[in-house]
């Protein structure tokens, strides 16, 4: 048991979410708006009108929303320097936590599975029952299974009042099934964001909130998509080769948001060719697509693009 607890303790102190963000770019407000939109939809489905639902969703975030908006407004969310601070803090916290834990174990001479008298946040993390699975099925819109679909997920928990987020990826088998085991604390509140990406099908995502317990199978039925050509150009209109691009999200014709989190989307990043072009087969004409562009090393900027008709190349122009 202690080995599993230590694994999650290790993940906790090495998680970028320990400082409140898992993205190396200024995306705090976008992340917040996504979660508010998800909760607004849920309240509307429960019978509230649109204004009441949005207000209730905002209130659920409480002070956290106000703080996040203030940080964004003041420019504190520029993640280049925050990332450097995070590296230093993570190294320091890692050393401190493991030193204190080792010292406590030596002094107390406790059994290997005991967590009494640990610091509250550490004890809470290690006391979680990480036995919950995230499983489901991905199919075509006609119900036939899709093999090889990329399933990208982030699991969020609040052990001892601290925020903990980890990313996981897997692919579907021949029957369209996927399953990631032992990643959710069945004895505590947790939230799961899942995005499914597979060529020639529309990107979809779902956001689930759980008050403990186990998740039901999460099912995705993906309509077909078309190939979108994308070109990245500089301020003079010249193509830029070797630019890394992550398909971050889409808003479909019904207004529903579908998002790929940065920390779980590393495997679907593509680079532009010699003509500054790349292509993605996850959208349909008319969608609003969001791409993250690495404008310089570890500096990712979001760009919104209206997906054009098939055969027409969309362009993203970077300023000098």
Residue, then its C-alpha position, 0 to 999 in steps of 0.5 A: x500500500x505504501x508504494x502506491x501512496x508514495x507514487x501519488x505523493x511523488x506525482x503531487x509534488x511534481x505536478x505543474x498544477x501545484x501552482x494552480x495551472x498545468x499550462x506553460x502559457x497565459x491560458x488561465x482565463x480560457x481555462x476558467x471560462x471553459x469550466x464555467x461554461x461546463x457548469x452553466x450547461x449543467x445548471x441549464x439542463x437542471x431547469x435554470x435560465x441562461x443568466x441564472x445558470x451562468x451566475x450560479x456557475x461563477x459563484x461555485x468558483x467563489x474567490x478562486x475565480x476572482x483571484x484568477x481574473x485578477x492575476x490574468x488582468x495584471x499580467x501575473x499569469x505570464x507563464x514564462x517566469x512562473x514556470x521558472x519559479x515553479x521549477x525551483x519551488x517544485x525542487x525545493x518542496x520535493x526535497x523538503x517533503x521527502x526529507x520530512x517524510x523519511x525523517x518522520x518514518x525513522x523517528x516514529x518507526x511506524x509500520x509501512x502503511x501507517x499515515x498517522x501524524x503526517x502533515x495534513x496535506x500529505x496525510x490526506x493525499x496518501x489516505x485517498x483510495x486511488x482505486x477508481x478507473x476511467x473507462x468507456x467506449x468510442x464509436x463512429x456515429x453509427x455505433x461501430x467501434x473505433x480502434x486506435x482513438x487517442x483518449x486524453x484525460x486529466x483527473x483533478x482532486x483536492x486532497x486536504x484542500x490542495x489542488x492536484x491534477x494529473x494527465x493520462x493518455x491511452x488508446x482504444x482497442x479493437x472493440x473501441x474500449x479504453x480504460x485507465x485504472x486506479x487514477x481516481x480517489x473513490x473516497x473523495x471529490x474528483x473531476x475528470x476531463x476526457x477528450x477523444x481525438x482520432x483522424x477523420x472524426x470530430x474532436x469531442x470532450x466531456x467534463x465529469x464531476x464526482x462526489x466520490x464513488x466510481x464512474x460509469x462508462x464514458x461513451x463517445x460517438x464521433x461524427x466524421x470530420x474533414x481535413x483542415x489545412x493550416x499555415x503559419x506565417x510571419x508578420x510579412x506573410x512568409x511561411x514559418x517551418x518547424x512551428x509546433x501546433x497543438x489542436x486545443x479545442x473546437x466550438x461546434x455548431x450547437x455552441x458546445x466547447x470541446x477542449x484538449x488540455x495541454x498536459x494531456x495533449x502532447x502526443x497530438x502536437x504537429x510541426x509545420x512543414x517547409x511551407x509552414x503548413x500542417x493539417x488536422x482531421x478533427x474539425x468540420x467547416x464552420x467550427x471555431x477551432x483553437x490552436x496553441x502555437x509555440x511561438x518560442x521555446x515553451x511559450x505557447x499562445x492560443x489562436x482562434x480560427x474559423x474552419x474554412x471550406x474543404x480545400x481552403x487553407x486557414x492562416x495564422x499570422x504571428x507578429x514580429 
